[in-house]
Amino acid sequence: MKKRIIVIGGLSAGPSAAAKARREDEEAEIILFEKSPNISYATCGIPYALSGVIPSRDKLLVVEANLLRDRFNIDVRLGEEVLDILPEEKQIVTSKDVYEYDSLVFTTGARPNIPPIKNLNDATNWSTCRSLADFDKIMKEGILDSVKNITVLGAGLIGVEVAENISELGKNVTLIEGNKHILPMWQPKFSNIAQKELERHNINVILGHYAKTFITENNKVKQIDLGGGNLVDTDFVIVSTGIKPNTEILLNKGAEALPNGALKVNEKMETSFKDIYAAGDNVSVKNLLTDEFDYFPLGTHSNKGGRTAGANAAGGKEVFKGAYKTSIIKIFNFTLARTGLNKRDLDKLGWKYKTNLIITGSTPGYYPGQKDIIIEIYYNPTSERIYGAEIYGEKGVDKRIDVMSTAIYAKLKMTDLQHLDLAYAPPYAPAKDPVIVNGFVSSNAFNENYTEISMEELMEDIENKKDIQLIDVRSLDELKLKGKLPYALHIDLHELRSKIDSLDKNKETILYCSRGLRGYLASRILTHKGFKNVKNLSGGFTIWQMHNHEFMVHEH
């Protein structure tokens, strides 16, 4: 007797599951239900289709329904919504019939989380940006041709991508975020750098506010009331304020899930119900660093999870072990990326950690067009295990974040990085790749009694007026041009040895230069001369200036 495999949901995880199930079992009856008229389209590409970077709607369609029907012999039912699942009876109820199953793959994804904005339901000139229906609404109404002022609510990955792409069309864009920083997955220093790049391209960024009321006229939003008399003029609003997993059908049956509704699945993508698998934006999988269930609503996990669920629904033995928050985003000419755990995550977990931040060239200085890259790595100070990394720059960010993601999966130590055999040629990397430089710096910390201090730690020391010896070792010309940190004593690195007797060897001494190298050299000089507690500012004045304009002194 043929096995019947039912797949619910046709965006990314569903078609991936159905196709893999067919490759595992040629004889099985496979039915895929999708309530909308489309399957397998690239939601992540929608912001870029709005601006025309992706030239047409058709390019967003990854797989046509007929391809699944003809190539994989899958019975694709478009426009047939699944209304209920009966796990004990092993049946589903759709808008047209009742079907029995041997195994079920639940890939219903997630829907936009719409905030409680007064008058929102009375207005027509707003949209979310998560589906082809959203894209069609925006394009059908000619919004991008007819309006000038567009407001984006929410500054997560999609919100920032939408803001950038709309801005590229010459629109006046306002980006509103309730948190204190855009892209809250990243540490504030990186979020702030990204924000400055948005503002440099004339995007108006408003932080720490939520849209409370749509002020409408003839069912059109004309202004957004943020409270406290703050009003934002707008012609159209795009809402990108998070998502909510579509899991109510199984939650009502008692399925195990996270508080946000994401279903808990094991490595085989099995839910808490026998013979029901799940994958995509409606599930939570293990965080490979914390070993706790976590939520990773990204296309890469949807496809891998769908493939695993489909294989096992057909009797296979595939596993999807989990993930650890690797993400990347384009911000005009720059790229921001992350993987693993950062300071916020580690503080919440109560884990001990150290950080290592460098600013260096992503290609050699002698090769035309060199661009800086900023890399901060988090690691265990005892075992040296790498916990996470955040990277920002114009060139080579994607390469380095993938190296760091691989290092985390392989459980490499910080001092292992210097031994990696990474590709080198002047157009792509310097002879000492930035990742390898991170390894050198951490090796110095472990082997040379070298200590770094983060920008955040130094800022706290200055705010608390801690008794420290703060020394700027840049040239006098640099200091006059760019200013210096409060309370800093200026001693050019080249003069440090001759002026060393003017310093207190027993006081905590913090050094900084432009990006970190000269501070490191100065720290070695002082340490060899008997200074007891010497630290170098990670990233130097450059990273401080990017984040703390208000904490600077200018020399005249």
N, C-alpha and C positions, 0 to 999 in steps of 0.2 A: 504493500500500500504506500502511495506517495506521501511524503511528509509535506505538510502545509506550513509555510513560513509567512507570517504577515508582518509587514513593515508599515508603521504609522509615521508619516512625515516625509516630505520629499525635498528638503533643502540641500543639505550637504551630507550629513551623517546617514540619512535614509538611503539615498541612491548608492552610497559607498557600501552600506550594509547589504543591500539587495544584490549588488553586483558581486560582492565577495561570497555571499551565500550561494549564488549560482556557480561560481568557480569551484566551490567546495562540494556541491551536490547538483549534478546535471539533471536529475530526475525530480527534484522537489518542485512543488507548486509554490511559487513566490508571488505574493500580491502586495503591491505598494499603494497605500492610500494617501492622497494629498488633497486637502480641502480647497486649495487655491488652484488656479488654472496653470500654474507654472511649477516646474521642479528644477532643482540643482542650478541656482543662479548665484552669482558672486555678490553677496551683500556688502562685503568689504570693498568692492569696487565702486559702489554707488557714489560716494563723494567725488571720485575722480571722473565719473560719467557726468556729473552735474557740470563740471568745468570744461568737459570736452577732451580731457586727457585720454579717457577711454571714449573713442569717437561715436559709439552708438549703443543703444539699448541691447542690440543683438549680441554684442561682445560680452555682455554680462551673463548670457545664458551658457552655462558650462556644458550641460548635457540635455539633449532633447528627450522628451518622453518616448518618442518612437525609437530612439537608439536603445533604450532599456528594453523596449518591447522586442525589437528585431534582433539585436545582437545578443541579449542575455535572456530572452524568453521570459520576461517579467511582465506580469499583468499589472499595468499602471492604471489606477483609477483616479483621475483628476476630478476635482469638484465633489468628491464624496467624503464628507466629514465623519470622523469617528466620534461618536457621542458618548460611548461608555465602554469599559472593559470589565469583563467578569472573570477574574483570575481562577476561581474555583471551577467554573464551567468551561474555562479555556475558550471563551467566546468574546467577540467584539460586536458592538452595536453601532452601525453607521446610519447615516441619514437615509439609506435605501434598504438595508437588509441586516441580518445577523449572520456572522461568519464564525466558524470554529477554526482553531489554530492548534498546531503542535508546538510551535515556538513563536514568540512575538518579539519584535524589535521596536522599541518606543523611542522615536526620534522627533519629538514635537517642538524642539527648539525653545525659544524664549520670545517674549513680546516686549515692546517698549513700556517702560514704567512712566506713566503720565502723571506729573505732579498735580496736586489739588489747586489749580489756579482758577480764581473766580472769573466767570464769564468765558472760560475756555470753550465750553461746548456750544456757546452762542456764536463763536467766530469761525469763519471758513478759511481765512488766509494763514493757516499754520499746518505743519505736517511733521511727522516723525521721519526718520531717514534710515529705515531698516529693511524695507521690502521693495519689490518691484512696483507694488501698488503705490508706495510712497513716492518713488521716482516718477512714476507715471502721473501722479497728481501734480507734482511740481512742474513737470515738463508740459503736461497737457494744458495747464492754465497759463502757460507762457510766463510764469513768475519771473524767471531769470532774465527775460527780455523787458518786462514791463515795470519792474520795481527797482528802487535804488538802495533802500535801507533794509538790510536783513539782519535779524537777531537770531543768534544760536544760543539755546539754553543747554548748558552742560558742557564742561571742558574736559571730558574724557577722551579716549582715542578717537571715536567717531566725531564728536563735537569739534575737536581741533582740526581734524581732516576736512570736515565740512566748511569750517570757518576759512581755512586756507584756500580751498578750491573756489568758494564763492568770492573770496577777495580777489583771486586771480582773474575773475570776470569783470573786475572794476567796480564791484559793489562796495557800499559802506557797510562794514560788518561790525556788529557788537557781539562779543562773546561773554556770557554771564555764567558764573560758577559760584555755587554756594559755599564751597570750601575756600580756604585761604590761599590755595595754590591751584593752578591748572594741572592737569595730568597727575592727580593725587597718588597714582601708583609709584611715582618717583619721589626721591628726596627733594625737599624744597629748593636746594641749591640748583638742581637740574631743572626743576619746574620753572624757577625764576629765569634761568637763562633762556629756556624755550619761550617763556612769556615775552621777554624783551625782543625776541626775534619776531614774534607775532606783531608786537606793537611797532617794531621798525617797519613793518609792512602795512601800517595804518589800521590794524585791527584794534578796536577799542575793547580792552579786557576789563571786566568788572568782577571783582572777587568779593566773597563774603556776603553775597546777596542772592535772594531767591525771587523769582517772579511771583508776586502775590495776586495781582489782578490784571486782566486784559481790559484796557479801556477801549471800547469798540464804538464804531459808527457804521450803520448799515451792515451789521454783521462782519465788519472788518476790524482787525486789531489796528489801532492807530498809535497807542502808547502802551508800554508795560510799566506798571506800578511796582517798584521794588520795596516800597514802604519808606517811611521817613521823608516823604516828599521827593524821593528819587524817581523820576520818570524817564523812560527811554522811548524816543520816537522810532517807529518801525513800520515797514510796509508788509513784511512777511516774517513769520517765526518758524524756525526749525527746532524741534524739541529732541534733545539727545541726552536724557537724564537717567540713563541706566536701563536695565532690562529685568524682567521677571520670568523665571522658567515656567513653561506651559506644562504643568504636572498635576493639575487639580484632579484629573480623572483617577490617577493612581494614589494621590495623597488621600482622597476620599475613601480609598480602600485600605488605608493604613500603611502605605509604603514608607520606608525609612528615607529621611531626607534631611538636608540642612535647614536651618531656620528660614532661608530665602526660598525654599521649595525645591531646590536642586536635589534630585534623587541620588542616594548613595549607591554606588555600584562597586563591585570588586574588580580584580584584574581582568576577569573574563567578561566584564560589563554586565554582569548579572545583577538585577535588582533584588530586593528582599522577597520577591515573588518567584516561585519556581517557573522556569521556562519563559520568563519575561526579561529581556535584555533592554538596555537603554544606552543612548549615546547622543552627544551634541551639547548644545547650550542648555539642555534641561537636566544635566547630570553633574554630580561632583565626583571627582576622582582623588586619589591620594596625592598629597604633596610629598614628593620624594625626599625633601629635606626635613620636614616636620613629622612625616608619617601620619598626618591628620588629613581628614577630608577637606578639600579646598575647591574653589570654583574658578574654572579657567575657560570662559566663553570665547574661544578663538577657533578659527577655521581649521588650523592644523590639528587641534585635538578632536574636533568634530569628525574629521576624516579618518584619523587613526582609530578613534573610538568606534566609529561606524563600521570600519573594516573588521575590527576585533569582534564586535557584536554580531555581525553578519556571519563571520566564520563559525563562531560558537553556536549560533542558532541553527546552523546546518550540521552540527556535530563535530566541529573542529576544536583545536586546542590553542588558540591564539591568546595572547595577553597584551594588555595595555597597562604598563606599570604605573603610570602617573605623569606628573609634570611639575614645574617649579617656576611658573610666572615669567617665562621669557616673552618679551614684547618689544616691538620696534615701531617707530612712527617717523614719517617725513614731516619736517617743518620748514617749508620753503627749500632753501639750499642745504639745510642742516638735517641731521638724523639724530634721534634720541632713542636709546635702547636700554633694556634692563634684563636681568635674569636672576633667579634665585631670591634671596632675602636681602633686604636693605636695613638701614638703621631702625626704621619704624617697626618692621617685622621683628627684628632681633630684640629690641627693647620690650616689645609686647610679650615675647617668649621668655624674656629674662635670661637670654643666653649671653655669655661673655664673648666679646669680639673686638677685633682691631680693624682699622681701615687703612687703606693705602691708596692715595690719590696722586696721579701724575698728569702733567700736561706736556705733551711732546708732539713732534711732527708725525703725521701718518705716512709720510714719504720723506726721503732724504732732503736736507736743506739745499743741496746742490741741484736737485731736480726741479724743473719749473712747476709752479703752482702748489707748493707745499702748504698744507693746512694743518692746524692744530687738532689734536684729539684729546679729550679729557676722559680718563678712565679711573673710576673709584671701585675698589674691590673690598669686600667684607670677608673676614676670615677668623677662624678660631686661634687665639693667641698661643695656645698650648699645642694642639694637634696640628695646626696650620691648615686644617681643612677649609676649603673655599666655600663660603656661604652664598655669595652673590656678587653682582657687578652692575654698575650703571655707566653708560658711555655716551658722550656727546661730541659731535664734530661734523665736518662737511664731507670727509672722505674716509672710507674704510671702517665705519662703525659697524656695519653688518657683519663683516668678516670677524672683527674682534669679539663681538657679542656671541657669535656662534662658537668661537674658540672657547670662550669662558663658559658657555652653556655645556659644551662637551666636557670641559674640565670638571664641572660640578658633577655631571653624570658619572664620570670616571673616578670620582672621589680623589682628585689630585690635590696635593698640598700647594700652598703658595710658592714654596721654594722649588716645586716641580716645574713651574712655568718657565724658568730660565733655561730648562733643558729641552723645551719643545723644539722640534725641527719645522719651523714655519717657512712658507714660501717667501723668497726674497728676490726682488728685482726693483730697480729704482722707480718705475711707474706705479708700483703697488705698495712698497714698504721700505723702511730703512733697514740697514744691516742688523740693527738691534730693534726688532719689532716692538711696538708699544706694550704688547702683552708680556714680552720677554723682559722689558725694562721694569714692569711691575714685579716680575720675579726677582730681578736684581735688587730692587729697593727692599723688598721683604726679606731677602737673604741678608742684606745689610742690617736690617732690624734684628734678625736672629743671631747673626754672627759677629757684629761689630758694636754692639751696645748702642745702636742708632735708634732714635725714637722720633716719630712724627706726631704732630698735633693737628687735628682737623680744624677746619674753619669754624665749625660750630662750637668746638671746645674752646678755642681762643676767643671767640665772640663772648662766650659765657664768662670767661676770665676777665675780659675787659669790662663787661657790664657790671660784674661783681667787684670791680676794682681790686682784683687779686694782686698781691705784691710779686710782680714778675719783672724780669729784665728782658725787655723786648727790643730786638736789634734788627734794623733794616740794613742788609748788606749789599743793596743795589748801588749803582753809581749815583752821584749827586744829580746828574742830568735827568736820570729816570725819576728820581724823587721830585724834582722841580716840575717835571712834565705831568706826572700822574698823581702826586700826593703820596701820603704815607698813612700808616695806621696810627691811631691815637697813642700817645705816650711812648712812641718808638724812638730809640736812639739810633742815629744814622752813623754807621761805620762801613765804608766801602770794603768789600771783601779783600781787595788788594792792600788795604791798610790795617786789616784786623790784627795781624801779628804784632805790628808796631804799637798798637793801642790796647793790647790785651791787658796791660796792668791797670787800666782805668776801670776794669770790669770786676764784679764780685763773683768769685769762683763758686761760692756756696749758695748763691741765689738761683732759683729756677730761671733758666735762660731760654728764651724762644727767639728763633731766628727766622727771617724770611727774605726771599729775593723775589724775582719776577715770577718764576714758575716752579722753583724747587731745587734745581741743581746747585746753584751757588750757596743756598741755605744748607744743603747737605755737606758741601765742602767746608763751609764755616763751622758746622757742627763737629766735623772730624778734627779741625784745628783746635777747637775749644776742649773737646774731650781729651785729646792727647796732652793738652796743657793743664789737665787736672780739674776742669769744671765738672761739678757733681751731677747736675740735672739739666741736660741740654736737649731741646726739641726743635724740630724743623717744621714749619707750616706747610702742610700738604697743598700743592698747587700754588703756593706762594701768593704774592700780591694779586696775580691775575684772577684766581678763583675768588679771593676776597672782594675785589673790585666788582666782579660780576654779580655779587650777592648783596654787598653791604655798602652802597654809596653813602648812606647816612653816617657810617662809622669810618670816616676818612678825614685827614687833615691835609691841607694844601700849603706848601711852602711858597713864599714869595721872595 
